[in-house]
Amino acid sequence: MTRKQMKRLSDLAPGESGTVRKVEGDKSIRRRMMDMGLVNGAEVQVKRIAPFGDPIEFIVRGYSLSLRKSEARAIHIETA
């Protein structure tokens, strides 16, 4: 049996993946993230991180998405 952990999307390393469980922030930020496909149950994988740590590139629903580290910090991920 695998134990699942809750992390923030900004804490994942390249190659790691997880499932979106919660998006924090005000209504406009949550709406923007949902419009980009970051909804509860969506699978997200970290593709790469820029040399100075910002932005971070993710694969969500088959496409690449880049977010600032502060934006990724607002997304809670469940990892195995």
N, C-alpha and C positions, 0 to 999 in steps of 0.2 A: 504494500500500500504506500503510495507516495503522499508526502505531506505538502500541502499547499501553503505558500507564504504570500503575504500582502506586501507590496513594494510600491514605490512611486516610479513612474515611467522613466524619470530622469536618473534613477539609480541602476538601470540595466546597462550591461556592457554589450559591445558589438557581438552579434550572434545570439544573444539571449532573447527570449520571447515570453509572452504572457497574454492574459485575457483581461480586457478592460472591465473593471468592476464599478468604478465611480469617477466622476469628473467634478472637481470642486471649482469654485469661483462664482462670480455673479452671473446672472441670467444670460447676458450677451456673450460671455466667454464660453459658458457651457453650450450655448446654441451654436457658436462657431465651431467648437470641437465636434459636436454631433454632426454638423454639416460636412465635416471632413472625414466622417466615418468612424470617429472615436466614440462609439456607443457601447453600452453594457453588452458583453459577450463577444466583442470584436477581438480577433487575434492580432497582435502587434509584435513585430520583430525589429530589433535595432540593427540597422544596416551598417552605419558608421557614425563616428563622432568627429567633429571638426577639430583641428589641432589644439585650439585653445578651449575646447569643450562646448562651444556654442556656435552654430546650431547642431542639433542631432537629427540624423536622417533615419526614418522608420519605414517599414513596409506594412501598410494597412490595406486590407481588402485587395491586394494585388498591385497597388501603386505606391510610389515613393512619396513620403510626406516629411518635410523638415519643420521642426519646431524649435523655438528657443528653449533653453534649459528651464527657465522660469515657467513656461507654458507646460512643459512635460512634467514638472513638479506637481501640477494640479491634477494629474491623472493617476488614479490608483489601479495597480495591476496585480493580478493573481498569477503566481508562477508555481510550477510543480517542483 
